[in-house]
Amino acid sequence: MILANYLIKNDQIETIEISGHANYDESGKDIVCAAVSTAIIVTANAGELLEKNSTYSLIIDEGYFKLDVKKHDPIMDKLLDNLKYTLYDLEQQYPNYIKNQKEG
């Protein structure tokens, strides 16, 4: 199962940490893992292309993603809200394969 944790303070995302594998299907055919990975990569690439990398720190590894906000930026905050929205939408579609948890 994929677990997505959000640390939220003052209605702003401070940290997003995503770990695990959905195990919806075998590797290479797992549409849930593919959807989550794509959402993460789109968010990270958009941050880089919009030159917002100085506002966050990022770790991406096999089955693991962590983004810590260093300085809030309106554009990056919206990108993170979109990632959260996407992951909650995926949880609605595939509740046995992804779970979202909010702290704060």
C-alpha positions as CSV (number, residue, x, y, z in Angstrom):
1,M,0.0,0.0,0.0
2,I,1.1,3.6,-0.7
3,L,0.9,5.8,2.3
4,A,0.9,9.6,1.9
5,N,1.5,11.7,5.0
6,Y,1.0,15.5,5.1
7,L,2.2,17.9,7.8
8,I,0.0,20.9,7.6
9,K,0.4,24.1,9.6
10,N,-1.8,27.2,9.2
11,D,-3.6,25.6,6.3
12,Q,-0.3,25.2,4.4
13,I,1.6,22.0,3.5
14,E,4.9,21.9,5.3
15,T,5.9,18.3,4.4
16,I,4.6,15.6,2.1
17,E,6.0,12.1,2.5
18,I,4.9,9.3,0.3
19,S,6.2,5.7,0.7
20,G,5.4,2.2,-0.3
21,H,4.0,0.4,-3.3
22,A,0.4,-0.1,-4.2
23,N,0.7,-3.8,-5.3
24,Y,-2.3,-3.3,-7.5
25,D,-0.6,-5.4,-10.2
26,E,2.9,-6.7,-11.0
27,S,5.7,-4.2,-11.4
28,G,5.4,-2.5,-14.8
29,K,1.7,-3.0,-14.9
30,D,0.7,-1.3,-11.6
31,I,-1.5,1.7,-12.7
32,V,-1.8,3.0,-9.1
33,C,1.9,3.2,-8.6
34,A,2.2,4.8,-12.1
35,A,-0.4,7.4,-11.3
36,V,1.2,8.3,-8.0
37,S,4.7,8.4,-9.5
38,T,3.5,10.6,-12.4
39,A,1.8,13.1,-10.0
40,I,5.1,13.3,-7.9
41,I,7.3,13.8,-11.0
42,V,5.0,16.4,-12.5
43,T,5.0,18.4,-9.2
44,A,8.8,18.1,-8.9
45,N,9.4,19.0,-12.5
46,A,7.1,22.0,-12.4
47,G,8.9,23.3,-9.3
48,E,12.2,23.0,-11.1
49,L,10.9,24.6,-14.3
50,L,9.3,27.4,-12.5
51,E,12.7,27.9,-10.6
52,K,11.1,27.3,-7.2
53,N,13.7,24.7,-6.1
54,S,15.1,27.1,-3.4
55,T,11.7,27.0,-1.6
56,Y,11.8,23.3,-0.8
57,S,14.0,20.3,-0.3
58,L,13.3,17.1,-2.1
59,I,14.2,13.4,-1.8
60,I,13.0,10.9,-4.4
61,D,14.0,7.3,-4.3
62,E,12.5,3.9,-5.2
63,G,9.1,3.8,-3.4
64,Y,9.9,7.0,-1.5
65,F,9.3,10.7,-1.9
66,K,9.6,13.5,0.6
67,L,9.3,17.2,0.1
68,D,9.9,19.7,2.9
69,V,8.9,23.4,2.4
70,K,11.7,25.7,3.3
71,K,10.0,28.9,2.3
72,H,6.3,29.3,1.2
73,D,5.8,30.5,-2.3
74,P,2.2,31.0,-3.7
75,I,2.9,29.0,-6.9
76,M,4.7,26.1,-5.1
77,D,1.9,26.0,-2.5
78,K,-0.7,25.6,-5.3
79,L,1.4,22.8,-6.9
80,L,1.6,21.0,-3.5
81,D,-2.2,21.5,-3.0
82,N,-2.7,20.0,-6.5
83,L,-0.5,17.0,-5.6
84,K,-2.5,16.4,-2.4
85,Y,-5.8,16.8,-4.3
86,T,-4.6,14.3,-6.9
87,L,-3.6,11.7,-4.2
88,Y,-6.9,12.1,-2.4
89,D,-8.7,11.5,-5.7
90,L,-6.7,8.4,-6.3
91,E,-7.5,7.2,-2.8
92,Q,-11.2,7.6,-3.6
93,Q,-10.7,5.4,-6.7
94,Y,-8.4,2.8,-5.2
95,P,-9.0,2.8,-1.4
96,N,-7.3,-0.6,-0.9
97,Y,-4.0,0.7,-2.5
98,I,-3.4,4.2,-1.3
99,K,-4.1,6.0,2.0
100,N,-3.7,9.7,2.9
101,Q,-3.0,10.9,6.4
102,K,-2.9,14.4,7.6
103,E,-1.0,15.7,10.7
104,G,-1.4,19.1,12.2
